[in-house]
Amino acid sequence: MKTFEEEPSLRVRKAKPFHFQTAAWLWMWGDRRAITHCTCGQGRLGFLALLMMVMIPLGGADPPCSWCPFCAGMRSFEASDGEGGGDTAMMQQETAPVPALSKKTEQPKECFLIQPKETNEDATKTRKRKKKKITDVLAKSEPKPGTPEDLQKLMKDYYSSNRSVIELEELTLPDFCFLKANDLTHSLSSYLKEICPKWVKLRKNHSENKSVLMLIICGSAIRALELIRSMTAFKGDSKVMKLFAKHIKVQEQVKLLEKRVVHLGVGTPGRIKELIKQGGLNLNPLKFLVFDWNWRDQKLRRMMDIPEIRKEVFEILEMGVLSLCKSESLKLGLF
């Protein structure tokens, strides 16, 4: 192997950085009397080169052996022999600056989350429960005829919030106050004939104005007209009056009640209550009070299922109906 002294071209072929070239120059032209050795024990350095070898690494340069021309020449010589290239190619490879790796700007990537498919069990759990409407409940339930106990229970529930226990007991009606309830097999005419077999006699004896013998309370004016048409077989020669607010003023109805004798009255609780308040309708001659209890409208609601109508019915009962029932002069029926 050729040494550094035998092959001067090594100094030129190895193009090291500036600090190495400076060290090699100082070795050639430095003070030969102040000779020392490299850490490898072979290359010679001048005194100034040795000083640079010691001082410069303190600033973060290469280790001391990289300053030795012999060691640097040997590394470059071995590299050139292994690659088989010329001197100029070696110099160009070592002197050429290493291009810095360009950092490509990372573009944000879209992230798609695949949601798991819901099974039938999960769908039934997350599905909101629909509130049951009264129409849905009544459509599935079998129709049951109304009973006097139903009326008594509604009265207790209505007055329980603002009445004492003693007052609630006074509102209860004995069994003799009620007529036989409709079992859903009767028409209105057949039911009225059953509860009032002596209707003809009562009708002939009635001669008082501002009063009726039988009062039928229903939920609407249309229903009142239907009831009037359906009682043709029962009423006979009896005089019937419409007692509802549709197209008829209260004062007109009061005048009609004053002028003539009326046997049957069919109407809504709101107008009947107003006639009683204004003195157009006297309840003392009343013998039968029938509620259109079992009939249902398009929403499958009974008359007493509507809060407004239920309130007006109970107000009518407190206007003297309850006292007449307890005195056995008035009977209540549920059609």
Disulfide bonds with the S-S distance in Angstrom:
none
